């Protein structure tokens, strides 16, 4: 599964803006690739089944579908829980 293309990231603009503004401890090192301190935290993938986000929780990557507004809200909630907001 490849990392999300620029076109895919453009389609996630509202989600990415929400992450940038509502989760301040997270830093975006490259478009769509987020870090917490010096550790990778979140990135996105293109897949034939849709768009997915991988969020690192403890030492495991957890995959979230982010194709619908409801799925995107679930991801934002998981990110906020992960970073302690």
Steps between C-alpha positions, in 0.01 A plus 500: 500500500652830396499825690228743401554708189482879496158470335375276781637736764321788325174305535570474875563873542228551764627204704864611474407855598315364802802298605734797457280739701345277767799286592782750560760260641504324164737631231463435128848413371384434142154548352273245669777356723470600865736455794460525875833616639753298299278199429284436195134518600275516195510459124258421218475236227330456165346157462259350246252476790527872575708737710646385830690661785752318716515632857768375737354398833755368748735305272238388245364664188120505497329548164196727460283543192458873424263504205191645669446789741413251775824306444700822509334601827591161647864557401508851652357360824765226505776756439374723781488201736850398393657841560309559822270785401 
